């Protein structure tokens, strides 16, 4: 009988360099070292460790430099791209990434369908991550959800997304056929951790004895999501963790990105903003309330949708 392996398939490290919330502060999106992520993931029962930084594989490559003989590291990447209709940001979790493919993808990110075509051509397994995170009605929901026709897998559990969202994604994955109507769409899960606090708390289980067999099982639709759902406190906790690491960086501890004058200026801003440090919780609460509304709209659409959706346009 083939054993089951477990991996948190959505984890960030300090190689996720750009934080889009307050770009003028030039904060990273995560300050966790790849080796610390690896150690925490293993301590929490992960058989394999995937690193999926935003538009970078530097964290995974750094880990492999430290652990050159590790057969349990998955080089992943969370690729940011755009849906032409509505200009919606789309995140794809890609597994088995190489430096060559990473560079090939960069000029294609303006159109998600160009990226997915290249990934299929190269034979890589990938997923559509946290599907409703960026959706705000920019295009009709029926058009947006047809993205599922173009991906082999769906992130059916994300450790920052509310439980109703994750349950809806799991239902969608179980109902939808795979690309071209062949087979069924697979499921993955991951913590989407930007601090060490939640690494390995949400995971994917799949049959396999090795990393390669595990990914092949995912490709065959045999992945099972497990672990924690998210919500306001999951997101806010990560936000405060990143803020704390950023302040430590400005004080000269940990990752240091800025010159002394800039660090002094940013520290002054942080000190003046202390009365407003309730804002991450408020923003997380608002984001999760909107997320629940989008889930309700999606549930209503799916209850009434026609049995056979129209084909999806793949270009501008």
N, C-alpha and C positions, 0 to 999 in steps of 0.2 A: 504494500500500500504506500502510495506517495505521501510523504509528509507535507505539512502545511507551513509555509513561511509567512512572516509578518514584517511589514515595512510601513513606516510613516512616509507617504509619497509626496508630501508638500511641506518642505522645511526651508527656512532661509538662514543665511549666515551674513557676516559682515561684507560679503561680496555683493549683497543687494544694496548698492551704494546710494541710490537716489530716493529720498523721501519727498513725495509730492505734496504733502500736507502744508508745510511751511518751507518752500524751496529756498527762500532768502536766508534761512538759517544754515543751509548746507549740512543738514543732518543725514546720516545714513538711515536706511529703512530697518536695519538690524545691526547689532554689534556683537553677535555671538561668533566665536571662532569656529571654524569647521571641525577641528579636533574636539572641542567641547561638545558640539552637537552630536558628533559620533559617539562620544563616551556616554552622554545622557541617553541617547536613543538605545544603545546597547543595554544600559542599566535598566531601562524600562521595557525590556523584552523584545526589542526589534532584532530580527535575524539579519535583515538587510538595512542599510542606511542610504537614503536618497537625499541629495542636496539639490534644491530647485530654486536657485536664486533668480531674481528678476533680470532677465536679459543678460545673463552672465553665467559662465561655467567656471569662473576663477576659484570659487569656494570649493567646488568638487575637485578641481585639479590640485589645489593646495592640500586638500586632505589626502589625495593619492600620492603627493610628494612626501607627505609625512608617513603614510602607510603604503609603500609601493607594492607590497605583496597582498594587500587586502582584496579578497574576492567577494566581499560583501558590500562594496560601495557602488551605488548606482549614480552615474553622472547624469544629472537631470538639469532642466532649465525651465523656468516659467517665462514663456515668450509672450510679450505684449504686442498685440497687433490690433487692427481695426476692421470692423464690419463695414463694408462700403455703404450699405443702406443705413443711414442714421449716424454713421461715424462712431459707433459704439466701441469702446475699448473691450477687447477680448483677450483672455489669458489662456494659453495652452500649456499644459504640463507635458514636457517632452522627456523621454527616458532613453538613455543610451546615446546621449549627445556627444559629438566630437568637435574639436576646434574648427575643422574645415566646415562642417555643417553649420555651426554657430555663425561663422562669418558669411556663409551663403544666405542665411535667413535674413540678416539685417536689412538689406535693401528691399525685402519683400513685405515687411511688417505693416505697410499701409493697407494691405488687403489680406485678410485672414485666409481667403481661399487660395491665394498664391502660396502661403506658408503651408497649408494643409496638403496642397498638391505636391510640394517638394518633400514633405515628410513621408507621404505615402510612396513617392518614387524611391526614397531612400530606405523604405521598409522599417521606419521607426514607429514604435508604439507611442501614442500621445492621447491626451484627454482634454476635454473642455472643462476648465476650472470654474468653481463658484458661479454658475451661469447667470443668476439674477443680480449679482453684485453691482454691475454697472448699468443694468437695464432700468431706464426711467421713462419708458414709453416713446423713445426716439423713433421707433418704427413699430408697426402693429406686432403684437406678441406672436401671432401665427407666423409672421415672417422671421422673427428673431429665433423662434424655437426650431425652425428648419435647419439651423446650424447643426442640429443633431444628426442630420442626414450626411454630414460631411466629416464626422469624427468617429473614431473607433471606440471611444470610451467617454464617460461622463464622471466628473467628480461628484459622487453621490453622497459623500459626507465630508464636510469641511469644518474644521475645529473652531472657526470663527462665525460660521453661519448658524442661524437659529434652527432648532429642530424641525419646524414645519418646512423650511426650505429644503433641508437635507432629505426629509421623508418624501417630499415631492420629487426631488431629483432621483431618488431610488425607484419611485414608481415609474417615472419617465423612462429610466434606463431599462426597467423590466418590460416595458411595453414597446419600446422603439426597436426597429431592426437596425442592423449595422449599415455602414456606407453602401449605397447601391442596393439596399434591401437584402443584403446577404448576411446571414447570421443574425446575431443580436448585439446591441451596443453593450460594451463592458462597463464595469463600475470600479472606481478607485476611491480611496479616502486618504486624507492627510490632515495634519493639525493646522497647517498654514501658520506655523509658529514663527514669530519674529523675536522671541526671547527663548531662553532655555526652559522657561516655566512650563510650556505646553508641549515640548518636543516628545513625540512618542505617546501622547495621550489619545490620538486618533490615528487609525492605521487601516491598512489593507491586508487581508489574508488571502493567500492563493496557494495552490499546490506547487510543489517544486522542491528540488534538492539543492539547486544552485540559483544564482542570480539570473542566469539566462533562462532556466526552466520557469522561474517565477514570472519573468516578463512574458514568456510565451503563454503561460496560463492566463495572464491579464489580457493578452491579445485574443485568446479564445473565449473571453467573457467569463472567466472563472473567478474573478476577484470578488471578495466580499468585504464591505465596509464594516468597521468596528470602532469602538471607543467613543470619546466625548463629542457632543455637539457644542455649538458656541452660543454667543449671545452678547449682551452689553458688557458684562464683566470680563469675558474672554478678550474682547477687543480693547476695552479700556485698560486692562491689566498689561497687555502687550504695549500699548501706547505709553503708559507710565514707565514700563521697563526700558523702552527705547529712550525716553526722555532722561531717565536716570543715567543710562550709559552715555548719552550725549553730553550731559553735564560733567560726568567724570572725564570724558575725553577733553572737554574744554579746560578742566582742571589739571590736565596732564597725566591722566590715568587711563590705561587701556589704549584703544586706537586713537591716534592723534592725527587729525586731518588738516589743522589750520595753524597759521603762524601765531606767535604770541599776541600781536596787536589785535588780530581778528578774534582770537579766543577771549581776550579781555572784553571786546565789544559785545560778543555773543553772551558772555557771562553776565554782563550788565543788563542786557535785554531779558535774560532768563530771570534775574533777580527782580526786575520791574514787573515781570509777568506773573510772579508768584500768586497774587490775589486771584488770578484767572485760571488756576490749575484745576478747577472743576470742569473746564471746557472739554477735555478728552472724554469724560463720562457723559456729558451732555451731548456731544457729537455722536458718541457710540449709541446712546439711547435713541437719538433721532434716526440714525442710520438703520438700526434694527427695527424700529417702528415702520420705516418705509419698506424695509425688506419683507416684513410680514404682510404689508398691503400688497406688494407685488406677488407674493405667494398666493394670496387670496384671489387676485385677478387671474393668475395663471391656472389655478384650480378651476375657476369658473369657465375659463376658455376651454380647458381640456375636457371638462364634463360635456361641453356642447360641440366640440370640434368634429368635423367630418372624418369619416373613417380613413380616407386617402387624401393627405395634404398635397397641394400643388407643388411642383418642383421649385427649388430655390435658385434664384439667379446668383451667379458666382462672380460677377464682375460689375464694374461701375457702369 
